[in-house]
Amino acid sequence: MSVKEFEERKAELTPIIRNNLIDMAYRFKPALRVEIPKPGVSCRLEFPNM
């Protein structure tokens, strides 16, 4: 879901998200890990997986 889509449905989704957090029903997904090889250095980035 894009930020724009969320903005359009914010009023509908916010109570659902809130209830899931309160009920501890929300389960985080593992982060997407990406290695960017560079000469002499390795850079690791982590992105939230939504």
matplotlib code that plots the C-alpha trace (Angstrom):
import matplotlib.pyplot as plt

x = [0.0, 1.4, 1.4, -1.2, -3.5, -3.1, -3.9, -7.1, -8.1, -6.6, -9.9, -10.9, -7.5, -6.5, -9.0, -8.1, -4.3, -4.9, -7.0, -4.4, -1.7, -3.7, -4.8, -1.1, -2.5, 0.0, 3.0, 6.1, 7.6, 11.4, 13.3, 14.6, 18.4, 20.4, 24.2, 25.8, 29.3, 31.8, 35.5, 37.1, 33.8, 30.5, 27.4, 24.4, 20.9, 17.7, 14.3, 11.0, 8.9, 5.4]
y = [0.0, 3.4, 6.4, 8.0, 5.0, 5.0, 8.7, 8.1, 5.2, 6.6, 7.0, 3.4, 1.8, 3.7, 2.0, -1.4, -0.8, 0.5, -2.5, -4.9, -3.2, -3.1, -6.8, -7.7, -9.3, -7.5, -9.5, -7.8, -9.1, -9.5, -6.6, -6.8, -6.9, -5.7, -5.8, -3.2, -4.2, -1.4, -1.6, -2.2, -1.7, -3.6, -1.6, -3.4, -1.7, -2.9, -1.8, -2.4, -5.0, -3.7]
z = [0.0, -0.9, 1.4, -0.9, -0.6, 3.2, 3.4, 1.5, 3.8, 7.0, 8.8, 8.0, 8.8, 12.0, 14.3, 12.9, 13.4, 16.9, 17.9, 16.5, 18.5, 21.7, 21.4, 20.5, 17.3, 15.0, 14.0, 12.7, 9.5, 9.2, 7.7, 4.1, 4.3, 1.4, 1.1, -1.1, -2.1, -2.5, -3.0, 0.5, 2.3, 2.7, 3.5, 4.9, 4.8, 6.4, 5.2, 7.0, 5.2, 5.0]

ax = plt.figure().add_subplot(projection="3d")
ax.plot(x, y, z, "-o")
ax.set_aspect("equal")
plt.show()
